[in-house]
Amino acid sequence: MSRIPSYKDEQTLREKLRDISLEHWVHEDLFSFNWWLLLAASILPFFIWWRLVDKTRLFEILTFGLICAIFACFLDVVGVSFLLWGYPDKLFHFIPPLVPADFVSFQCQGC
């Protein structure tokens, strides 16, 4: 019979994965060209959005964008958790990879 892993076994594997992931992020992702590209893609749209947004409807636009961003983040976390897709580069080690992009792209769609 095969042994069913306990919660402690699962936590041990998560700790190993966390350590490996942090080491990969520090040595491979941080300050690489793709990292700078992700940083620019996360910040630059806000400046463009602020110039183009209809400020009289700001509350409605932000509300709609936030609802869409939360839905996109939820679907993205589910997809990554089930290994349906993955992201080789991360902007921040402790944040799931596409969360900054999910929030930026859906907030900017309301222009």
C-alpha positions as CSV (number, residue, x, y, z in Angstrom):
1,M,0.0,0.0,0.0
2,S,1.1,3.5,-0.7
3,R,1.5,5.9,2.2
4,I,-0.7,9.0,2.1
5,P,1.3,12.1,2.8
6,S,0.5,14.0,6.0
7,Y,0.1,17.7,6.3
8,K,3.6,17.9,7.8
9,D,5.0,16.2,4.7
10,E,3.2,18.7,2.5
11,Q,4.5,21.6,4.6
12,T,8.0,20.3,4.3
13,L,7.7,20.1,0.5
14,R,6.3,23.6,0.4
15,E,9.2,24.9,2.4
16,K,11.7,23.3,0.0
17,L,9.8,24.7,-3.0
18,R,9.7,28.2,-1.3
19,D,13.5,28.1,-0.8
20,I,14.2,26.9,-4.4
21,S,11.8,29.5,-5.8
22,L,13.5,32.3,-3.8
23,E,16.9,31.2,-4.9
24,H,15.8,31.0,-8.6
25,W,14.2,34.5,-8.3
26,V,17.3,36.1,-6.8
27,H,19.7,34.5,-9.2
28,E,17.7,34.4,-12.4
29,D,14.8,36.8,-12.4
30,L,15.7,39.8,-10.2
31,F,17.1,42.7,-12.3
32,S,17.1,40.7,-15.5
33,F,15.8,42.2,-18.8
34,N,12.4,40.4,-18.3
35,W,12.2,41.7,-14.8
36,W,12.7,45.3,-15.9
37,L,10.1,44.7,-18.7
38,L,7.6,43.4,-16.2
39,L,8.2,46.4,-13.9
40,A,7.7,48.9,-16.7
41,A,4.6,47.0,-17.9
42,S,3.2,47.2,-14.4
43,I,3.9,50.9,-13.8
44,L,3.7,52.6,-17.2
45,P,0.0,51.8,-17.9
46,F,-1.1,53.7,-14.8
47,F,0.5,56.9,-16.1
48,I,-1.1,56.4,-19.5
49,W,-4.5,55.5,-17.9
50,W,-4.4,58.6,-15.6
51,R,-4.0,60.8,-18.6
52,L,-6.8,59.2,-20.6
53,V,-9.4,58.3,-18.0
54,D,-12.7,60.1,-17.8
55,K,-12.2,61.5,-14.3
56,T,-16.0,62.3,-14.0
57,R,-16.7,58.6,-14.0
58,L,-13.7,57.5,-12.0
59,F,-15.6,55.6,-9.3
60,E,-17.5,53.5,-11.9
61,I,-14.4,52.8,-13.9
62,L,-12.4,51.8,-10.9
63,T,-15.2,49.6,-9.5
64,F,-15.6,47.8,-12.8
65,G,-11.9,47.4,-13.3
66,L,-11.4,46.0,-9.7
67,I,-14.2,43.4,-10.2
68,C,-12.6,42.3,-13.4
69,A,-9.1,42.2,-11.9
70,I,-10.3,40.1,-8.9
71,F,-11.9,37.7,-11.2
72,A,-8.8,37.5,-13.4
73,C,-6.6,37.0,-10.4
74,F,-8.8,34.2,-9.1
75,L,-8.7,32.4,-12.4
76,D,-5.0,32.9,-12.7
77,V,-4.3,31.5,-9.3
78,V,-6.5,28.5,-10.0
79,G,-4.8,27.8,-13.3
80,V,-1.3,28.1,-11.8
81,S,-2.3,25.9,-8.8
82,F,-3.5,23.1,-11.1
83,L,-0.4,23.5,-13.3
84,L,-2.5,24.4,-16.4
85,W,0.0,27.2,-17.1
86,G,2.9,28.8,-15.4
87,Y,5.1,31.9,-15.6
88,P,8.9,31.6,-15.7
89,D,9.5,35.2,-14.6
90,K,8.2,37.0,-11.5
91,L,8.2,40.7,-10.6
92,F,8.1,39.9,-6.9
93,H,9.0,36.6,-5.3
94,F,6.1,36.6,-2.8
95,I,3.3,37.6,-5.2
96,P,1.9,35.2,-7.7
97,P,3.4,36.1,-11.1
98,L,0.6,37.7,-13.0
99,V,-1.2,39.5,-10.1
100,P,0.5,42.9,-11.0
101,A,-0.4,42.5,-14.7
102,D,-4.0,41.4,-13.8
103,F,-4.6,44.5,-11.9
104,V,-2.9,46.9,-14.3
105,S,-4.6,45.6,-17.4
106,F,-8.1,45.5,-16.0
107,Q,-7.8,48.9,-14.3
108,C,-6.7,50.4,-17.6
109,Q,-9.4,48.9,-19.7
110,G,-12.0,51.4,-18.4
111,C,-10.4,54.3,-20.2
